[in-house]
Amino acid sequence: MSKVDILAVGAHPDDVELGCGGTLLLQRSLGYSIGVIDLTEGELGTRGSAKIRIEESKIAAKKMGLSFRANLSFQDGFFENNRINKLELIKRIRMCQPSIVLANTLYDRHPDHGRAADLIYEACFLAGLEKIETEFDGQLQNPFRPKVIYNYIQYNNQQPDFLIDISDFMMKKMELIKSYSSQFYNPNSKESETIISKKNFLDLVMSRSSDLGRFISVDYAEGFCVNRYLGTKDLYNLI
């Protein structure tokens, strides 16, 4: 695990690919370093297994050109926003020192997503407190707090606070998502069908990005919500 400009955190492997994969590809193309932390191994998923999901996440990580990808192995479906879990995430935040954190949506169909959002927000804040002492690999850590947290939109429809143009990266985003072949449409699969394994799900992913894109006159976009006001020194940065 190394220092990065942007840290994307997801409750499950494939959360960041679905929610902000295009944005991560864009920022990587601009020269920013990116790390990903998956909180769980997605072991409760109807299809595949924890082992398969981990291998698929490694494939996606390579395609994204990540500086690192880590999995905290919290309990899928049952992890809590408690002291132990917050400290584990605080250690990673202090280690990689990102300016920007991308986190799960605050409220969603899957209860893990909102719970993860709360956990990430609190860990980012607490990571900046001097009186919380942590060690990583035997080294005492210094306090560090990211500048901003942006929540990527997931299953539920919600109004974003800002949009990112991912038109040049939409097809590659779909390639990232398809890295999780155990989770999405496979006519030869004998496992139970899920919402995301239905044939039209990937079309819906593209349709949502297309619909968001029309609001800023581009082909495809991803939406994010904020927990504080946005600011800029140049109006042209908001075009």
N, C-alpha and C positions, 0 to 999 in steps of 0.2 A: 504494500500500500504506500503510495507516494502523494505528495502535494499535487492538487489539481485546481483548476479554475472553477469547474462546475462539478457538483456531486448530485447525481440523480438517485433517489431512493424509492424502492417499490416494495410493497408487501409481499409480492410474489414474482418469481421469474416470469417475464413477459409483460409486467405492468409498465415498465418504462418504455419498452418498445411500442406498445399500443398507445400509451398516453403522450409520450414526448419523443419518440424515436426520430421523427423528422427534424425536430429542433436540435437534438444531440448531433445528428449528422451534419446539420448546417453549421453549428458552432465548432465542430471538429474541423470542418473545411476552412474555417476562418482562423485556425491555428490555436484554438483553446484546448487545454487538456481536460479530460473528462474521466470521472470514475463513477462506478455504479455499485450500490449496495442493495442486495435483496435481503429482506428481513427473514423470510421463510424459504423453504425449499419447495413449496407448493405441493406438499405431500398429500393433501386432501383432495386434490383435483381428481375429477371423475376418470379422466384419461391419463395414461402414462404413469409415471412414478417419480419419486424424489430424485432418484439416480438419473433418470432420463431427462428430467427438467434441468438438472445441473449441467448435464452435457450439452443440452440445447442452448442454455444461457452462455456457455463458453463459445459456442459457434457464433451466436449473435454478438458477443463481446468482440470477437476478432473482426467481424464485419464492420463494427462501429469504430474500431481503432482506439479502444479504451486504454487508459493508463493502468487501470486495474478493475476487477470486478470481484466483490466479496459477498459471501452469504453468511448471515449471522445465525442461521438455523433456529430461529424462534419457532414456536409451535404454530403451524398453520391453523387458522380458525380459532385459536385459543390464546394467542399471545396477548399480553396485557401491557398497558401503559403504566408500568411500575418502575420502582427504583432500579432493579437489576437490569432490565432491558434498556432503560434510559442511559445508565452508565456504560453499557456496552456500545451504544450508538455514540455517546459523548466521546469515548475513546477514539472512535474512527473519525469523528469530525475534527477533533484536535490533531489527529495524525495527518489528515489530508488537507485541512485548512482551506476549504473552498470559499470563494466569494459568494457564489450563488448555489443554492440548494433547490432542486426540483423534487417535489413531494407528491404523494397520492392526494386525490381529491378529498375534500372535507366531508362529503356525504355521498354515498353511492350504494348501488344494489348489494355489493359484497361488503359485509360489515368490517372486514379486515382493512378496507381502504380508508375509511374515516378514522378508525382507531390508529392506523399507521400515521395518518396526517397529524393527529394530535401528538403522538409519540415523537415524531420528527420535529415538530414545532417546539415542543418543550425541551427536547435534547439540544437543539440548536441554541436556545436561550441559555440553558443551564451550562452549556459548554464554555460560556464566557465568564462564568463566576469563579473568582480566584479561590474561594474556600471549598470548592469541590475538587478534591485531589484525585487524580487518576494516573495509572501507569500503563504503558504499552510496551511489550517486549522488554520489561524490566527498567524502562526509562520513565522518570517522572515527567508528566506533560504540562505544558503551559496552557493557560486558558485561551480559548479562541471562539469567536462568534461570527458566523457567516453574515454577510451584509444583508441579504434578502432571501426569502423563501417564496417560490412560486408553485402553486398547486396545479398540476395538469388535470384536464378533464378526462373522465373515464367513461363508464357505462351510461350513467344518468345524463340527461340533457340539462345543462345549466348555462347561464349567461357568463361568458368569459369577460375578464377585465381588460385583456389585451390578446392580440393574435400575432402569431409568427408565420411568415410566409415560408412554406416548405415545398413550394412548387418544384424546385429543382431536385428534391430529395424524396418525393412521394413514392416513386417506384422502388427506391432502395429501402425505404421504410417498410414497404410490403415484403421485401426480401428478408428483412430482420424478423418480422412477425412470423414468416413462414419457416424460420429456423426452428420454431417450436412445432415441429410436424406432428408431435403426439397430441397436440391440443386442438388443431384446426381440421378443416374438412379433409377426410380421407375415405373415399368410397369403399376401400377394402378393410377398414377398421371393424373389428368385432365388439368394440367397447361401446358403452351406452352413449347416446347422442347428448350433447350439451348445447347451450345457447351459442357458444363460440365455435362449436364444431359443425354447425349447420352450414350448408353450402353457400348461403348468401351472406354470411357474417363478414367475410373479408370485403365484399362489395359494400357493405354498410360502413366499414371503416373508411373506405375511399369516399363514399357519399357524404359522410359527416365532414371530412376534411374539405371536400369540394364546396359544401354548403357554407362552411366557415370562411373559405377563401373568397366567396363572392362579396362578403362584407367589406373586404379591403381590395377588391378588384384584382385578385390573383386566382390561380387555378386551385391551389390547395393551401390550407392553413391548419395550425394547431392552436387550441385555446388554453389560456391559463388564468387562474384567479390569484388575487394578491391579498395579503393580510395587512398591508399598509399602503399609503399613497405612493404612486410612482413619481419619479422626478427625472428631469433631464436638463442638460446645459445647452441643448441645441434642438430647436423645434424640428429640424430636418431628421433627427434621429427617430422621430415618431411617424414618419411617412410610411 
